[in-house]
Amino acid sequence: MKTIIYHNARCSKSREGLCILEEMGASVEVRNYLATPLTFEEIDHLLSLLKAAPLDVIRKNESIFKEKFSGKELSRSQWIQAIVEHPVLLERPIVVRGNKAVVGRPPSLIKELLN
Protein backbone atom coordinates (compact mmCIF):
# COMPACT_ATOMS: atom_id res chain seq x y z
CA MET A 1 0.00 0.00 0.00
CA LYS A 2 1.34 3.42 -0.96
CA THR A 3 2.21 5.86 1.80
CA ILE A 4 2.37 9.63 1.29
CA ILE A 5 4.35 11.95 3.52
CA TYR A 6 3.69 15.67 3.39
CA HIS A 7 7.24 16.69 4.04
CA ASN A 8 9.44 19.68 4.80
CA ALA A 9 13.10 18.68 4.53
CA ARG A 10 14.12 21.58 6.78
CA CYS A 11 12.07 20.15 9.67
CA SER A 12 13.80 17.61 11.93
CA LYS A 13 10.52 15.86 12.83
CA SER A 14 9.65 15.57 9.16
CA ARG A 15 13.07 14.11 8.34
CA GLU A 16 12.72 11.71 11.26
CA GLY A 17 9.30 10.66 10.01
CA LEU A 18 10.65 9.97 6.53
CA CYS A 19 13.46 7.87 8.03
CA ILE A 20 10.91 5.81 9.97
CA LEU A 21 8.95 5.15 6.79
CA GLU A 22 12.08 4.12 4.91
CA GLU A 23 13.30 1.90 7.77
CA MET A 24 9.92 0.16 7.86
CA GLY A 25 10.16 -0.53 4.13
CA ALA A 26 7.14 1.56 3.17
CA SER A 27 6.60 2.50 -0.45
CA VAL A 28 6.73 6.26 0.07
CA GLU A 29 5.64 9.18 -2.07
CA VAL A 30 7.28 12.33 -0.70
CA ARG A 31 5.22 15.45 -1.20
CA ASN A 32 7.15 18.66 -0.56
CA TYR A 33 4.11 20.76 0.20
CA LEU A 34 6.11 24.01 0.33
CA ALA A 35 7.35 23.55 -3.25
CA THR A 36 4.01 22.14 -4.46
CA PRO A 37 1.30 23.59 -2.21
CA LEU A 38 -1.82 21.61 -1.53
CA THR A 39 -5.15 22.64 -2.98
CA PHE A 40 -8.18 23.52 -0.89
CA GLU A 41 -9.68 20.13 -1.74
CA GLU A 42 -6.51 18.24 -0.76
CA ILE A 43 -6.35 19.97 2.61
CA ASP A 44 -10.04 19.35 3.20
CA HIS A 45 -9.53 15.67 2.39
CA LEU A 46 -6.48 15.44 4.68
CA LEU A 47 -8.51 16.95 7.51
CA SER A 48 -11.23 14.34 7.03
CA LEU A 49 -8.65 11.52 7.09
CA LEU A 50 -7.11 13.02 10.23
CA LYS A 51 -10.55 13.60 11.76
CA ALA A 52 -9.26 17.05 12.60
CA ALA A 53 -10.25 20.68 12.43
CA PRO A 54 -8.02 23.10 10.48
CA LEU A 55 -6.67 24.66 13.69
CA ASP A 56 -5.48 21.20 14.76
CA VAL A 57 -2.93 21.19 11.91
CA ILE A 58 -1.91 24.84 11.92
CA ARG A 59 1.50 25.81 13.25
CA LYS A 60 0.64 28.60 15.64
CA ASN A 61 4.27 29.56 16.32
CA GLU A 62 4.90 30.56 12.70
CA SER A 63 5.40 34.29 12.28
CA ILE A 64 2.74 34.46 9.55
CA PHE A 65 0.20 32.99 11.98
CA LYS A 66 1.12 35.49 14.68
CA GLU A 67 1.02 38.40 12.23
CA LYS A 68 -2.17 37.58 10.33
CA PHE A 69 -4.27 35.04 12.19
CA SER A 70 -3.62 34.98 15.94
CA GLY A 71 -6.79 35.66 17.90
CA LYS A 72 -9.03 35.56 14.82
CA GLU A 73 -12.11 33.40 14.59
CA LEU A 74 -12.37 32.10 11.05
CA SER A 75 -14.65 29.53 9.49
CA ARG A 76 -13.38 26.09 8.51
CA SER A 77 -13.19 27.22 4.88
CA GLN A 78 -11.30 30.39 5.80
CA TRP A 79 -8.72 28.41 7.83
CA ILE A 80 -8.25 25.97 4.96
CA GLN A 81 -7.80 28.89 2.58
CA ALA A 82 -5.19 30.35 4.95
CA ILE A 83 -3.22 27.07 4.69
CA VAL A 84 -3.58 27.13 0.88
CA GLU A 85 -2.19 30.67 0.77
CA HIS A 86 0.49 30.09 3.43
CA PRO A 87 1.55 26.41 3.25
CA VAL A 88 4.18 26.96 5.96
CA LEU A 89 1.24 26.98 8.39
CA LEU A 90 0.62 23.26 7.82
CA GLU A 91 1.92 21.02 10.59
CA ARG A 92 4.42 18.40 9.50
CA PRO A 93 4.92 15.69 8.79
CA ILE A 94 1.52 14.36 7.83
CA VAL A 95 1.52 10.74 6.71
CA VAL A 96 -1.32 9.12 4.79
CA ARG A 97 -1.74 5.42 4.24
CA GLY A 98 -4.94 4.21 2.65
CA ASN A 99 -7.85 5.96 4.33
CA LYS A 100 -5.94 6.85 7.50
CA ALA A 101 -3.59 9.69 8.34
CA VAL A 102 -1.56 11.02 11.26
CA VAL A 103 0.42 14.08 12.10
CA GLY A 104 3.82 12.56 12.91
CA ARG A 105 4.31 14.40 16.20
CA PRO A 106 5.62 12.47 17.92
CA PRO A 107 7.13 10.44 15.07
CA SER A 108 6.16 7.20 16.84
CA LEU A 109 2.61 7.83 15.59
CA ILE A 110 3.88 7.00 12.11
CA LYS A 111 4.92 3.53 13.27
CA GLU A 112 1.44 3.00 14.71
CA LEU A 113 -0.12 3.98 11.37
CA LEU A 114 1.98 1.42 9.49
CA ASN A 115 1.27 -1.42 11.93
N, C-alpha and C positions, 0 to 999 in steps of 0.2 A: 504494500500500500504506500502511495506517495505521501511524503511529508513536506509541508511548506514551512519555512521559517521566514518571518518578516524581520529582517536583520539590519543592524547598523554596526558595521565593522569597527567603529570607533568606541563602541560600548563594550565594556569588559563582560557584563552579564550576557550580552548577545553573543559574543565570541565564545563564552563558556557554554552557552546553550547549543551553538553549532557544533562544538567539540563533542558534547554529549551525544548528539544525533549521529555524528560520524562514528564515534566509538561503539554505538549500539547497532551500527550497520544499517541505519535507515537510508532509504533512497530519498535524498533531500533536494528540494528545489529552494534555492536561496533567493529571496526577493528583497533587494535593497530598496526599501520603501522611500528613502530620501532621494535616490536617483530616479526612481520610477514611482511617483506617488500613487497611492490608492485612490480609486474613485469613491464617490459617495456610496454607490451600491456595494462595493467591496467592503467598505468599513461597516456598513449596516449589516452585511452578511457575517462579518467577523464578530460583531457584537452579539448577533443571535447565536452563533456557535459558542461564544464565551459565556452566554447567558449574563451579559453585562450591560450596564448603562454606559454611555459615552464618557462620563466623568470617571468611571472605573479604569479607563485605559488612557487617561490624559495625564501627562507629566506636568504636575503643578509647580515644579521647581524651575521649569524652563523660563527664561526671561520673557519670551513672547507671551506666555501664559500670564505672568505677573503684570506685564505691561498692558495687555489687551483684554484679558478675560477674568482675572481674579475678582471675586466678589459679585460677578454677574450671574444672573439667572437666565439661562438660555434654554430653548426647547431642545429636544433630542436632535431634531434636524439641524438646528443651529450649531450644536456642539459637533455633530458629524461634519458639517461644512467647515467648521474651524479646523478640524483635523485635516480635511482635504486641502485647505489653503495653507496650513502650517504643519506639514507632516512630522516635524520634529516633536510635536506634541504627543505623538503616539508612543505609548509605552512599548518597551522591547525587552526581550524578543517575544513575539507571539508565534506559537507553533500550532499548525493545523494538521490534523491527521484524520482523514475521513470526515465524519460529521462532528468531530470534537476539536476543541482548541483550548489552549492555556496560555496565560502570560507566564513566561519562564522566570518568575521571581518568586521564590528562589528557583534556581535552575533544576533542582530535584523534581519539580513539577513536570518537567519535560520527560523524565524517566517514567513517571507515573502514567503519563499519556501514552507512551509507547508500550507499556506492559499490559 
